[in-house]
């Protein structure tokens, strides 16, 4: 994967993707490995036919659910940091 420069435009495009996705929060259900939205909408199912993969599913499920909230928050923080850096550079 090519490295993507972090620009205001890229951050805004990523935030648009987040806004179009099923609203947060998402949760991982341990009983069936599903990732669901707060209103019960099914988002994804983590599954593997190999029992050796089960430990990964138990870690990846909660990560994916948490990323739904964390990723857009991080993008917003980065956008605000870019704006602050631009203001500070104007003052120099």
C-alpha positions as CSV (number, residue, x, y, z in Angstrom):
1,X,0.0,0.0,0.0
2,X,1.4,3.4,-1.0
3,X,1.9,5.9,1.8
4,X,-0.8,8.5,1.7
5,X,0.2,12.1,2.6
6,X,-1.9,13.5,5.4
7,X,-3.5,16.6,4.0
8,X,-6.6,18.6,4.9
9,X,-8.4,17.2,1.9
10,X,-7.5,13.6,2.8
11,X,-8.7,14.0,6.3
12,X,-12.0,15.6,5.1
13,X,-12.6,12.7,2.7
14,X,-12.0,10.2,5.4
15,X,-14.4,12.0,7.7
16,X,-17.0,11.9,4.9
17,X,-16.6,8.1,4.7
18,X,-17.1,7.9,8.5
19,X,-20.2,10.1,8.3
20,X,-21.7,7.8,5.7
21,X,-21.1,4.6,7.6
22,X,-23.6,3.1,10.1
23,X,-23.6,5.4,13.1
24,X,-21.5,4.6,16.2
25,X,-21.1,3.0,18.6
26,X,-20.5,-0.5,17.4
27,X,-20.1,-3.5,19.6
28,X,-18.6,-6.9,19.2
29,X,-20.7,-9.8,20.3
30,X,-18.7,-12.6,21.8
31,X,-21.4,-15.3,21.3
32,X,-21.5,-15.2,17.5
33,X,-18.6,-12.9,16.5
34,X,-20.8,-10.3,15.0
35,X,-20.1,-6.6,15.0
36,X,-23.4,-4.7,15.5
37,X,-24.5,-1.1,15.8
38,X,-26.2,0.3,18.9
39,X,-29.6,-0.1,17.3
40,X,-28.9,-3.8,16.6
41,X,-28.0,-3.4,12.9
42,X,-25.6,-6.1,11.8
43,X,-22.4,-4.7,10.5
44,X,-20.1,-7.7,10.0
45,X,-19.4,-11.2,11.0
46,X,-16.0,-12.4,12.0
47,X,-15.6,-16.0,11.1
48,X,-12.9,-18.6,10.2
49,X,-13.1,-22.3,9.5
50,X,-9.7,-22.7,11.3
51,X,-9.9,-22.9,15.1
52,X,-6.3,-21.6,15.1
53,X,-7.7,-18.2,14.0
54,X,-10.1,-17.9,16.9
55,X,-7.8,-16.0,19.2
56,X,-7.3,-13.4,16.4
57,X,-11.1,-13.0,16.0
58,X,-11.4,-12.4,19.8
59,X,-9.0,-9.5,19.5
60,X,-10.0,-8.1,16.1
61,X,-13.7,-7.9,16.9
62,X,-13.4,-5.4,19.7
63,X,-10.7,-3.5,17.8
64,X,-13.0,-3.0,14.8
65,X,-15.9,-1.9,17.0
66,X,-13.7,0.5,18.9
67,X,-12.2,1.9,15.6
68,X,-15.7,3.0,14.5
69,X,-15.6,5.6,17.3
70,X,-11.8,6.2,17.5
71,X,-11.0,6.6,13.9
72,X,-13.2,9.6,13.2
73,X,-12.3,11.2,16.5
74,X,-8.6,10.9,15.6
75,X,-9.2,12.3,12.1
76,X,-11.0,15.3,13.6
77,X,-8.2,15.8,16.1
78,X,-5.7,15.7,13.2
79,X,-7.7,18.2,11.2
80,X,-7.8,20.6,14.2
81,X,-4.0,20.1,14.7
82,X,-3.4,21.0,11.1
83,X,-5.5,24.2,11.5
84,X,-3.6,25.1,14.6
85,X,-0.2,24.5,12.9
86,X,-1.3,26.7,10.0
87,X,-2.3,29.6,12.4
88,X,0.9,29.3,14.3
89,X,3.0,29.3,11.2
90,X,1.2,32.5,10.1
91,X,2.4,34.2,13.4
92,X,6.0,33.4,12.8
